[in-house]
Structure formats: structure tokens, C-alpha cells
Amino acid sequence: MFRSWRLAAVCLQQIASGLPLGLVWIAIPTWLTQVGVDIKVVGLFTLAQAPWSFKFVWSPLMDRYPLPFLGRKRGWIFVSQILLLGLTLWLAGVSDHPDAVWVIGALCLAMGFAAATQDIAIDAYAVEVLRKEEHGAAVGARTALYRAAMFISGGLAITLGAQYSWKAVNFALALVYLPMMFVTVRSPEPEALPQPPRSLRDAVWGPFVGFLAQHRALEILAFVVLYKLSDNLTQALTGPFLVQTGFSPADVGVGRSGMSVAATLIGTFCGGMLTTTLGLGRALWIFGFLQIFSNLGYALVAQLGPNRAVMYAAVAFELGSSGLGSGAFGVLLLRLTQKRFSATQFALLTSLFSVPRILAGPPAGFLADTLGWRDFFILTLPLGIPGLVMLARFVPWSMREPKFHVAELFTGVSLTRA
């Protein structure tokens, strides 16, 4: 699968990226609830996820100030992994004392900052080191390894913590960072890089100005926000929809956990690989239509009622199609990001992409209550059209590989990316 050590190194780093999120987001709140911590206190632990949402705030520092070892981004990755190793070992040390809840909370927040910093550097490194022909394979493999790591530190950790001890589980998770640090040290440097920003001001404003200098930049930004709008509305309340339709907890668990993970992983992996074969332009169009019309499967479930086979097929089709779109979209983000501002621009684009997912819940609930589930899912189809309209503004259907004209400001050099 990996054609080079460069591609393998980029993908393997996703293991270190997925581990802390699964631990902070899934495992630790579950563990604290199991040992009887007040649910209101457990709810506060969701704030530890904030660094992942606001990582663009300090990403310019990482473009402007490379560390004096291991290159421009690998140094930041290595330091972040040292911090995550130490914090996870500390968490293992207090795991026999869940009553020290505020210490655990502080550790979770610190892990969030270290993990978000690592993610900034890992994504920026991928932008800088990968060749164009490797983008499709990288997106698919990176997503698969990231999700696998989240499963280990999230779902599997909960099971092992109940059978053995949370101290042993957290200690084992901490040790995983050791081989990841070896991967970071041995990862190759990019073949060529432009000069870093000359000042912090350039590092902050340069990514904005540089991106807006692209042809049809505003249409591209609108596309980033709208491409997954239909998907986001559908997926915001799929679990409550299945419950209200009459499916058992076991059916909902299989549909929303096992099948959803498998379908998303397979879809994203295939989406990244097929983007190389089809071309980025065609892939965005084909997968865009698929992820919109796949919502009709849920409308059929709403019409037929609790039919297990139809529900499983609908979940697999919708999430698999969504994964295909995510694979092509991931390639687009790699192509859009300037190497000079790789940390800041990629963090900004991914944060912008996440906004509709965060905001989709309230309107989805209101529309489902007003229209009913079947008509709600039908309504999501036309809501996917604006994203395709924006896509047509910079990638006509006939264009196999779009070209992005990226002005490398402050250097006087203009680059064209095919």
C-alpha cells in the first residue's frame, strides 16, 4: 500500500494523532462516569476538546518559529509527542485516584493542547512532504489509521480498563508514543521548501492574503463550507432518528458504531485512492452527487419503519458515500494549502470545514420535528445543491484536474498547482 517511506511516515503519524482524541473524548468521560463522578462534572470534561477546534489560533507560531532540530515541522511533532508521553504517564499515575477529578481534568486539557499542536504540525508536514500523486493514497490511509487509533484509545480502552485497570491501560497507551517518536525522527524532510514567513505578522496575515489571492478564492471558501452541508444535517440526528423509528438499542449500536466505522473507513480510503484514478475534479463531482442522494436511504427507512436489513443498507450506503466525498475533499485541502503557510492554512481550512457540522444539530432537530423524518431527509437533497454550484465555479464537470493559482506572497514567486 505504501509506495515510499515518505508516504508511510506521513500515514503512520496518524496513530499518534488519533490516540489522544479517543482518550480525552471517549474513554475518560466513560471511566469517570463508571466510578461515580457527578455527570455535571463529567460534562465539563468536554471543554478539553476545545484546543482541537481553536488550533488555528496558535498555528502561525509554528509557521514562523521552526524549532532548531528535526526540520520545520518534525521538531514540533517530536516535542508534542514527548509532552503526550509525559502527560499520559502522569494520567496513569493518578488513575488509582479518580477522586482527584480536577487533576485529571487539568491533564485532559493539557493533553488537548499538546495533541492539537501535534495535529497542526502533522498536517503541515503532510502538505510539505507529499508529492501530488501521493495525495489520494495518503488521505485514505491517514483516515484509516487515525480512526483505528481512536478505536484503541476510546472503545478498546474502556473494555480493557474494566477487565484489568485504568492505570495499566493508560500506561500502555503512553508507551505507544515511543515508536511514534522513532517514526518522527526517521521521517524524511521535504524535498524543497520556500522560505518561512519573515515576521509573525506575515505568519498571521500571509495565509489569509495568500489564499484570497487565488482565482475564485471566495467560491472555494464557500464550497469548503457547503460541500458537506447535506451530510452534516443528515448525520446530526441519525441516532435519535433510529431510536424514534423503533429500532432496538442493539440495532442502533450496530448501525451507528460497527457499521458506521467500517463504512466511513472503507469509503474514505476508496475515495482517496479513486481520486487519483478519476482526477480530483471528477471525484468531487461524482462523490458529491453520491453523498447527497444517499440520504434517500434514510427516507426509505422512515417510510418502511423498523426494517433491520433496509436500515443497515441505508447506513452503509450513506456513510460510505460520505467517506468517498471526504476522501476527495481531503485531497483538495492538500492541494489548496501553500507550503509556506502549511500549518496555518490547513488548520484554518479544516476549522472552517467543521463549522457546519457543529451548527447542524439545532436546525436539523427543528426541521425533523416540523416536517417528520421522511420529509426531513428528502429536504436534505436540495440543500446539497449550493455546494455543487460553488464547485462548478472553480471546477467545471469537464475538468479532470483543477489548477489552483497560488501566489507565494512576500517572495515575488507565483506557483501554479495542477
Contacts in CASP RR format, 6 or more apart in sequence:
PFRMAT RR
TARGET T0000
AUTHOR 0000-0000-0000
METHOD contacts of the structure
MODEL  1
MFRSWRLAAVCLQQIASGLPLGLVWIAIPTWLTQVGVDIKVVGLFTLAQA
PWSFKFVWSPLMDRYPLPFLGRKRGWIFVSQILLLGLTLWLAGVSDHPDA
VWVIGALCLAMGFAAATQDIAIDAYAVEVLRKEEHGAAVGARTALYRAAM
FISGGLAITLGAQYSWKAVNFALALVYLPMMFVTVRSPEPEALPQPPRSL
RDAVWGPFVGFLAQHRALEILAFVVLYKLSDNLTQALTGPFLVQTGFSPA
DVGVGRSGMSVAATLIGTFCGGMLTTTLGLGRALWIFGFLQIFSNLGYAL
VAQLGPNRAVMYAAVAFELGSSGLGSGAFGVLLLRLTQKRFSATQFALLT
SLFSVPRILAGPPAGFLADTLGWRDFFILTLPLGIPGLVMLARFVPWSMR
EPKFHVAELFTGVSLTRA
1 137 0 8 1.000
1 141 0 8 1.000
2 8 0 8 1.000
2 11 0 8 1.000
2 137 0 8 1.000
2 141 0 8 1.000
3 134 0 8 1.000
3 137 0 8 1.000
4 134 0 8 1.000
5 186 0 8 1.000
5 187 0 8 1.000
5 188 0 8 1.000
6 129 0 8 1.000
6 130 0 8 1.000
6 131 0 8 1.000
6 134 0 8 1.000
6 187 0 8 1.000
6 188 0 8 1.000
7 130 0 8 1.000
7 134 0 8 1.000
7 137 0 8 1.000
7 138 0 8 1.000
7 141 0 8 1.000
9 129 0 8 1.000
9 183 0 8 1.000
9 186 0 8 1.000
9 187 0 8 1.000
9 188 0 8 1.000
10 122 0 8 1.000
10 125 0 8 1.000
10 126 0 8 1.000
10 129 0 8 1.000
10 130 0 8 1.000
10 138 0 8 1.000
10 142 0 8 1.000
10 187 0 8 1.000
11 138 0 8 1.000
11 141 0 8 1.000
11 142 0 8 1.000
11 145 0 8 1.000
12 145 0 8 1.000
12 180 0 8 1.000
12 183 0 8 1.000
13 77 0 8 1.000
13 122 0 8 1.000
13 125 0 8 1.000
13 180 0 8 1.000
13 183 0 8 1.000
13 184 0 8 1.000
13 187 0 8 1.000
14 122 0 8 1.000
14 141 0 8 1.000
14 142 0 8 1.000
14 143 0 8 1.000
14 145 0 8 1.000
14 146 0 8 1.000
14 149 0 8 1.000
15 145 0 8 1.000
15 146 0 8 1.000
15 148 0 8 1.000
15 149 0 8 1.000
15 176 0 8 1.000
15 180 0 8 1.000
16 77 0 8 1.000
16 81 0 8 1.000
16 84 0 8 1.000
16 118 0 8 1.000
16 122 0 8 1.000
16 149 0 8 1.000
16 176 0 8 1.000
16 177 0 8 1.000
16 180 0 8 1.000
17 115 0 8 1.000
17 118 0 8 1.000
17 119 0 8 1.000
17 122 0 8 1.000
17 146 0 8 1.000
17 149 0 8 1.000
18 115 0 8 1.000
18 146 0 8 1.000
18 147 0 8 1.000
18 149 0 8 1.000
18 150 0 8 1.000
18 153 0 8 1.000
19 84 0 8 1.000
19 149 0 8 1.000
19 150 0 8 1.000
19 152 0 8 1.000
19 153 0 8 1.000
19 173 0 8 1.000
19 176 0 8 1.000
19 177 0 8 1.000
20 84 0 8 1.000
20 88 0 8 1.000
20 111 0 8 1.000
20 112 0 8 1.000
20 114 0 8 1.000
20 115 0 8 1.000
20 118 0 8 1.000
20 153 0 8 1.000
21 49 0 8 1.000
21 52 0 8 1.000
21 115 0 8 1.000
21 150 0 8 1.000
21 153 0 8 1.000
22 149 0 8 1.000
22 150 0 8 1.000
22 153 0 8 1.000
22 154 0 8 1.000
22 155 0 8 1.000
22 157 0 8 1.000
23 88 0 8 1.000
23 111 0 8 1.000
23 153 0 8 1.000
23 154 0 8 1.000
23 157 0 8 1.000
23 170 0 8 1.000
23 173 0 8 1.000
24 45 0 8 1.000
24 48 0 8 1.000
24 49 0 8 1.000
24 108 0 8 1.000
24 111 0 8 1.000
24 112 0 8 1.000
24 115 0 8 1.000
25 49 0 8 1.000
25 154 0 8 1.000
26 150 0 8 1.000
26 153 0 8 1.000
26 154 0 8 1.000
26 155 0 8 1.000
26 158 0 8 1.000
27 153 0 8 1.000
27 154 0 8 1.000
27 155 0 8 1.000
27 157 0 8 1.000
27 158 0 8 1.000
28 45 0 8 1.000
28 104 0 8 1.000
28 108 0 8 1.000
29 42 0 8 1.000
29 43 0 8 1.000
29 45 0 8 1.000
29 46 0 8 1.000
30 158 0 8 1.000
31 98 0 8 1.000
31 158 0 8 1.000
31 161 0 8 1.000
31 166 0 8 1.000
32 41 0 8 1.000
32 42 0 8 1.000
32 45 0 8 1.000
32 98 0 8 1.000
32 101 0 8 1.000
32 104 0 8 1.000
33 39 0 8 1.000
33 42 0 8 1.000
34 162 0 8 1.000
35 98 0 8 1.000
37 98 0 8 1.000
37 101 0 8 1.000
41 101 0 8 1.000
45 105 0 8 1.000
45 108 0 8 1.000
47 109 0 8 1.000
48 105 0 8 1.000
48 108 0 8 1.000
48 109 0 8 1.000
48 111 0 8 1.000
48 112 0 8 1.000
49 112 0 8 1.000
51 109 0 8 1.000
51 112 0 8 1.000
51 113 0 8 1.000
51 115 0 8 1.000
51 116 0 8 1.000
51 117 0 8 1.000
52 112 0 8 1.000
52 115 0 8 1.000
52 116 0 8 1.000
52 119 0 8 1.000
53 351 0 8 1.000
53 354 0 8 1.000
53 358 0 8 1.000
54 116 0 8 1.000
54 351 0 8 1.000
55 116 0 8 1.000
55 117 0 8 1.000
55 119 0 8 1.000
55 120 0 8 1.000
55 347 0 8 1.000
55 351 0 8 1.000
56 344 0 8 1.000
56 347 0 8 1.000
56 348 0 8 1.000
56 351 0 8 1.000
58 117 0 8 1.000
58 120 0 8 1.000
59 120 0 8 1.000
59 124 0 8 1.000
59 343 0 8 1.000
59 344 0 8 1.000
59 347 0 8 1.000
59 348 0 8 1.000
60 197 0 8 1.000
60 200 0 8 1.000
60 203 0 8 1.000
60 204 0 8 1.000
60 207 0 8 1.000
60 343 0 8 1.000
60 344 0 8 1.000
61 200 0 8 1.000
61 203 0 8 1.000
62 73 0 8 1.000
62 76 0 8 1.000
62 117 0 8 1.000
62 120 0 8 1.000
62 121 0 8 1.000
62 124 0 8 1.000
62 343 0 8 1.000
62 344 0 8 1.000
63 124 0 8 1.000
63 196 0 8 1.000
63 197 0 8 1.000
63 203 0 8 1.000
63 207 0 8 1.000
63 340 0 8 1.000
63 341 0 8 1.000
63 342 0 8 1.000
63 343 0 8 1.000
63 344 0 8 1.000
64 196 0 8 1.000
64 197 0 8 1.000
64 199 0 8 1.000
64 200 0 8 1.000
64 202 0 8 1.000
64 203 0 8 1.000
66 72 0 8 1.000
66 73 0 8 1.000
66 75 0 8 1.000
66 76 0 8 1.000
66 196 0 8 1.000
67 75 0 8 1.000
67 76 0 8 1.000
67 79 0 8 1.000
69 75 0 8 1.000
69 78 0 8 1.000
70 77 0 8 1.000
70 78 0 8 1.000
70 184 0 8 1.000
70 185 0 8 1.000
71 189 0 8 1.000
72 128 0 8 1.000
72 193 0 8 1.000
72 196 0 8 1.000
73 121 0 8 1.000
73 122 0 8 1.000
73 124 0 8 1.000
73 125 0 8 1.000
73 128 0 8 1.000
73 342 0 8 1.000
73 343 0 8 1.000
74 121 0 8 1.000
74 125 0 8 1.000
74 184 0 8 1.000
74 185 0 8 1.000
74 187 0 8 1.000
74 189 0 8 1.000
75 121 0 8 1.000
75 184 0 8 1.000
76 117 0 8 1.000
76 118 0 8 1.000
76 120 0 8 1.000
76 121 0 8 1.000
77 118 0 8 1.000
77 121 0 8 1.000
77 122 0 8 1.000
77 125 0 8 1.000
77 184 0 8 1.000
78 181 0 8 1.000
78 184 0 8 1.000
78 185 0 8 1.000
80 114 0 8 1.000
80 115 0 8 1.000
80 117 0 8 1.000
80 118 0 8 1.000
80 121 0 8 1.000
81 118 0 8 1.000
81 177 0 8 1.000
81 180 0 8 1.000
81 181 0 8 1.000
81 184 0 8 1.000
82 181 0 8 1.000
83 110 0 8 1.000
83 114 0 8 1.000
84 111 0 8 1.000
84 114 0 8 1.000
84 115 0 8 1.000
84 118 0 8 1.000
84 174 0 8 1.000
84 177 0 8 1.000
85 174 0 8 1.000
85 177 0 8 1.000
85 178 0 8 1.000
85 181 0 8 1.000
86 174 0 8 1.000
87 107 0 8 1.000
87 110 0 8 1.000
87 111 0 8 1.000
87 114 0 8 1.000
88 111 0 8 1.000
88 170 0 8 1.000
88 173 0 8 1.000
88 174 0 8 1.000
88 177 0 8 1.000
89 170 0 8 1.000
89 171 0 8 1.000
89 174 0 8 1.000
90 107 0 8 1.000
91 104 0 8 1.000
91 107 0 8 1.000
91 111 0 8 1.000
91 170 0 8 1.000
91 174 0 8 1.000
92 166 0 8 1.000
92 167 0 8 1.000
92 168 0 8 1.000
92 170 0 8 1.000
92 171 0 8 1.000
92 174 0 8 1.000
93 167 0 8 1.000
93 170 0 8 1.000
94 100 0 8 1.000
94 103 0 8 1.000
94 104 0 8 1.000
94 107 0 8 1.000
95 165 0 8 1.000
95 166 0 8 1.000
95 167 0 8 1.000
95 169 0 8 1.000
95 170 0 8 1.000
96 165 0 8 1.000
96 167 0 8 1.000
98 104 0 8 1.000
120 343 0 8 1.000
120 346 0 8 1.000
120 347 0 8 1.000
121 343 0 8 1.000
123 342 0 8 1.000
123 343 0 8 1.000
123 346 0 8 1.000
123 347 0 8 1.000
123 350 0 8 1.000
124 342 0 8 1.000
124 343 0 8 1.000
124 346 0 8 1.000
125 187 0 8 1.000
125 342 0 8 1.000
126 138 0 8 1.000
126 142 0 8 1.000
126 334 0 8 1.000
127 334 0 8 1.000
127 337 0 8 1.000
127 339 0 8 1.000
127 342 0 8 1.000
127 346 0 8 1.000
128 190 0 8 1.000
128 193 0 8 1.000
128 339 0 8 1.000
128 342 0 8 1.000
129 187 0 8 1.000
129 188 0 8 1.000
129 189 0 8 1.000
129 190 0 8 1.000
129 191 0 8 1.000
130 138 0 8 1.000
130 334 0 8 1.000
132 335 0 8 1.000
132 417 0 8 1.000
132 418 0 8 1.000
133 276 0 8 1.000
135 272 0 8 1.000
135 275 0 8 1.000
135 276 0 8 1.000
135 330 0 8 1.000
135 331 0 8 1.000
135 334 0 8 1.000
135 335 0 8 1.000
136 271 0 8 1.000
136 272 0 8 1.000
136 273 0 8 1.000
136 275 0 8 1.000
136 276 0 8 1.000
136 327 0 8 1.000
136 331 0 8 1.000
137 272 0 8 1.000
137 273 0 8 1.000
137 276 0 8 1.000
138 334 0 8 1.000
139 268 0 8 1.000
139 271 0 8 1.000
139 272 0 8 1.000
139 275 0 8 1.000
139 327 0 8 1.000
139 330 0 8 1.000
139 331 0 8 1.000
139 334 0 8 1.000
140 268 0 8 1.000
140 269 0 8 1.000
140 271 0 8 1.000
140 272 0 8 1.000
140 273 0 8 1.000
140 327 0 8 1.000
141 269 0 8 1.000
143 264 0 8 1.000
143 265 0 8 1.000
143 268 0 8 1.000
143 269 0 8 1.000
143 326 0 8 1.000
143 327 0 8 1.000
144 265 0 8 1.000
144 268 0 8 1.000
144 269 0 8 1.000
147 261 0 8 1.000
147 264 0 8 1.000
147 265 0 8 1.000
151 261 0 8 1.000
152 173 0 8 1.000
153 173 0 8 1.000
157 169 0 8 1.000
157 173 0 8 1.000
160 168 0 8 1.000
160 169 0 8 1.000
161 168 0 8 1.000
161 169 0 8 1.000
190 339 0 8 1.000
193 339 0 8 1.000
193 340 0 8 1.000
194 339 0 8 1.000
194 340 0 8 1.000
194 408 0 8 1.000
194 411 0 8 1.000
194 413 0 8 1.000
195 340 0 8 1.000
195 411 0 8 1.000
196 203 0 8 1.000
196 340 0 8 1.000
197 203 0 8 1.000
197 206 0 8 1.000
197 340 0 8 1.000
197 341 0 8 1.000
197 410 0 8 1.000
198 410 0 8 1.000
202 410 0 8 1.000
203 341 0 8 1.000
203 344 0 8 1.000
204 344 0 8 1.000
206 341 0 8 1.000
206 409 0 8 1.000
206 410 0 8 1.000
207 338 0 8 1.000
207 341 0 8 1.000
207 344 0 8 1.000
207 345 0 8 1.000
207 348 0 8 1.000
208 348 0 8 1.000
209 409 0 8 1.000
210 338 0 8 1.000
210 341 0 8 1.000
210 406 0 8 1.000
210 407 0 8 1.000
210 409 0 8 1.000
211 217 0 8 1.000
211 221 0 8 1.000
211 336 0 8 1.000
211 338 0 8 1.000
211 345 0 8 1.000
211 348 0 8 1.000
212 218 0 8 1.000
213 406 0 8 1.000
213 407 0 8 1.000
213 409 0 8 1.000
214 220 0 8 1.000
214 336 0 8 1.000
214 404 0 8 1.000
214 405 0 8 1.000
214 406 0 8 1.000
214 407 0 8 1.000
215 394 0 8 1.000
215 404 0 8 1.000
215 405 0 8 1.000
216 393 0 8 1.000
216 394 0 8 1.000
219 390 0 8 1.000
219 393 0 8 1.000
219 394 0 8 1.000
220 336 0 8 1.000
220 390 0 8 1.000
220 394 0 8 1.000
221 352 0 8 1.000
222 386 0 8 1.000
222 387 0 8 1.000
222 390 0 8 1.000
223 387 0 8 1.000
223 390 0 8 1.000
223 391 0 8 1.000
223 393 0 8 1.000
223 394 0 8 1.000
224 349 0 8 1.000
224 352 0 8 1.000
224 353 0 8 1.000
225 352 0 8 1.000
225 353 0 8 1.000
225 355 0 8 1.000
225 356 0 8 1.000
226 356 0 8 1.000
226 384 0 8 1.000
226 386 0 8 1.000
226 387 0 8 1.000
226 390 0 8 1.000
227 284 0 8 1.000
227 288 0 8 1.000
227 325 0 8 1.000
227 329 0 8 1.000
227 387 0 8 1.000
227 390 0 8 1.000
227 391 0 8 1.000
228 291 0 8 1.000
228 322 0 8 1.000
228 326 0 8 1.000
228 329 0 8 1.000
228 353 0 8 1.000
228 356 0 8 1.000
228 357 0 8 1.000
229 356 0 8 1.000
229 360 0 8 1.000
229 383 0 8 1.000
229 384 0 8 1.000
229 386 0 8 1.000
229 387 0 8 1.000
230 291 0 8 1.000
230 292 0 8 1.000
230 295 0 8 1.000
230 380 0 8 1.000
230 381 0 8 1.000
230 383 0 8 1.000
230 384 0 8 1.000
231 291 0 8 1.000
231 295 0 8 1.000
231 322 0 8 1.000
232 356 0 8 1.000
232 357 0 8 1.000
232 360 0 8 1.000
233 360 0 8 1.000
233 361 0 8 1.000
233 363 0 8 1.000
233 364 0 8 1.000
233 367 0 8 1.000
233 380 0 8 1.000
233 383 0 8 1.000
234 295 0 8 1.000
234 298 0 8 1.000
234 318 0 8 1.000
234 364 0 8 1.000
234 377 0 8 1.000
234 380 0 8 1.000
235 318 0 8 1.000
235 319 0 8 1.000
235 322 0 8 1.000
235 360 0 8 1.000
236 357 0 8 1.000
236 360 0 8 1.000
236 361 0 8 1.000
236 364 0 8 1.000
236 365 0 8 1.000
237 361 0 8 1.000
237 364 0 8 1.000
237 365 0 8 1.000
237 368 0 8 1.000
238 256 0 8 1.000
238 298 0 8 1.000
238 315 0 8 1.000
239 252 0 8 1.000
239 256 0 8 1.000
241 298 0 8 1.000
241 302 0 8 1.000
241 368 0 8 1.000
241 373 0 8 1.000
242 251 0 8 1.000
242 252 0 8 1.000
242 255 0 8 1.000
242 256 0 8 1.000
242 301 0 8 1.000
242 311 0 8 1.000
243 252 0 8 1.000
244 373 0 8 1.000
245 301 0 8 1.000
245 302 0 8 1.000
245 305 0 8 1.000
245 306 0 8 1.000
245 311 0 8 1.000
245 373 0 8 1.000
246 305 0 8 1.000
246 306 0 8 1.000
247 306 0 8 1.000
247 308 0 8 1.000
247 311 0 8 1.000
251 306 0 8 1.000
251 308 0 8 1.000
251 311 0 8 1.000
254 312 0 8 1.000
255 311 0 8 1.000
255 312 0 8 1.000
255 315 0 8 1.000
256 315 0 8 1.000
259 312 0 8 1.000
259 315 0 8 1.000
259 316 0 8 1.000
259 319 0 8 1.000
260 315 0 8 1.000
260 319 0 8 1.000
262 316 0 8 1.000
263 315 0 8 1.000
263 316 0 8 1.000
263 318 0 8 1.000
263 319 0 8 1.000
263 320 0 8 1.000
263 323 0 8 1.000
264 319 0 8 1.000
264 320 0 8 1.000
264 322 0 8 1.000
264 323 0 8 1.000
264 326 0 8 1.000
266 320 0 8 1.000
267 319 0 8 1.000
267 320 0 8 1.000
267 321 0 8 1.000
267 322 0 8 1.000
267 323 0 8 1.000
267 324 0 8 1.000
267 326 0 8 1.000
267 327 0 8 1.000
268 323 0 8 1.000
268 324 0 8 1.000
268 325 0 8 1.000
268 326 0 8 1.000
268 327 0 8 1.000
270 324 0 8 1.000
271 283 0 8 1.000
271 287 0 8 1.000
271 323 0 8 1.000
271 324 0 8 1.000
271 325 0 8 1.000
271 326 0 8 1.000
271 327 0 8 1.000
271 328 0 8 1.000
272 283 0 8 1.000
272 327 0 8 1.000
272 328 0 8 1.000
272 330 0 8 1.000
272 331 0 8 1.000
274 283 0 8 1.000
274 324 0 8 1.000
274 328 0 8 1.000
275 283 0 8 1.000
275 327 0 8 1.000
275 328 0 8 1.000
275 331 0 8 1.000
278 286 0 8 1.000
278 400 0 8 1.000
279 400 0 8 1.000
279 401 0 8 1.000
280 328 0 8 1.000
280 331 0 8 1.000
280 332 0 8 1.000
280 335 0 8 1.000
280 395 0 8 1.000
280 400 0 8 1.000
280 401 0 8 1.000
280 402 0 8 1.000
281 328 0 8 1.000
281 395 0 8 1.000
281 399 0 8 1.000
281 400 0 8 1.000
281 401 0 8 1.000
281 402 0 8 1.000
282 397 0 8 1.000
282 400 0 8 1.000
283 325 0 8 1.000
283 328 0 8 1.000
283 331 0 8 1.000
284 325 0 8 1.000
284 328 0 8 1.000
284 329 0 8 1.000
284 332 0 8 1.000
284 391 0 8 1.000
284 395 0 8 1.000
285 388 0 8 1.000
285 391 0 8 1.000
285 395 0 8 1.000
285 397 0 8 1.000
287 321 0 8 1.000
287 323 0 8 1.000
287 324 0 8 1.000
287 325 0 8 1.000
287 327 0 8 1.000
287 328 0 8 1.000
288 325 0 8 1.000
288 328 0 8 1.000
288 388 0 8 1.000
288 391 0 8 1.000
289 388 0 8 1.000
290 321 0 8 1.000
290 324 0 8 1.000
290 325 0 8 1.000
291 318 0 8 1.000
291 321 0 8 1.000
291 322 0 8 1.000
291 323 0 8 1.000
291 324 0 8 1.000
291 325 0 8 1.000
292 380 0 8 1.000
292 381 0 8 1.000
292 384 0 8 1.000
292 385 0 8 1.000
292 388 0 8 1.000
293 321 0 8 1.000
293 381 0 8 1.000
294 317 0 8 1.000
294 318 0 8 1.000
294 320 0 8 1.000
294 321 0 8 1.000
294 322 0 8 1.000
295 318 0 8 1.000
295 377 0 8 1.000
295 378 0 8 1.000
295 380 0 8 1.000
295 381 0 8 1.000
296 377 0 8 1.000
296 378 0 8 1.000
296 381 0 8 1.000
297 310 0 8 1.000
297 313 0 8 1.000
297 314 0 8 1.000
297 317 0 8 1.000
297 318 0 8 1.000
297 377 0 8 1.000
298 314 0 8 1.000
298 318 0 8 1.000
298 373 0 8 1.000
298 377 0 8 1.000
299 373 0 8 1.000
299 374 0 8 1.000
299 377 0 8 1.000
299 378 0 8 1.000
300 310 0 8 1.000
300 314 0 8 1.000
301 307 0 8 1.000
301 310 0 8 1.000
301 311 0 8 1.000
301 314 0 8 1.000
302 372 0 8 1.000
302 373 0 8 1.000
302 374 0 8 1.000
302 377 0 8 1.000
303 374 0 8 1.000
304 310 0 8 1.000
329 353 0 8 1.000
333 346 0 8 1.000
333 349 0 8 1.000
333 350 0 8 1.000
333 353 0 8 1.000
335 402 0 8 1.000
335 404 0 8 1.000
335 417 0 8 1.000
336 345 0 8 1.000
336 349 0 8 1.000
336 404 0 8 1.000
337 345 0 8 1.000
337 346 0 8 1.000
337 349 0 8 1.000
338 345 0 8 1.000
338 406 0 8 1.000
338 408 0 8 1.000
340 408 0 8 1.000
340 411 0 8 1.000
364 376 0 8 1.000
367 376 0 8 1.000
367 379 0 8 1.000
368 376 0 8 1.000
371 379 0 8 1.000
394 402 0 8 1.000
395 402 0 8 1.000
401 418 0 8 1.000
403 416 0 8 1.000
403 417 0 8 1.000
403 418 0 8 1.000
404 416 0 8 1.000
404 417 0 8 1.000
405 414 0 8 1.000
405 416 0 8 1.000
405 417 0 8 1.000
406 414 0 8 1.000
406 415 0 8 1.000
406 416 0 8 1.000
406 417 0 8 1.000
407 414 0 8 1.000
407 415 0 8 1.000
408 414 0 8 1.000
408 415 0 8 1.000
END
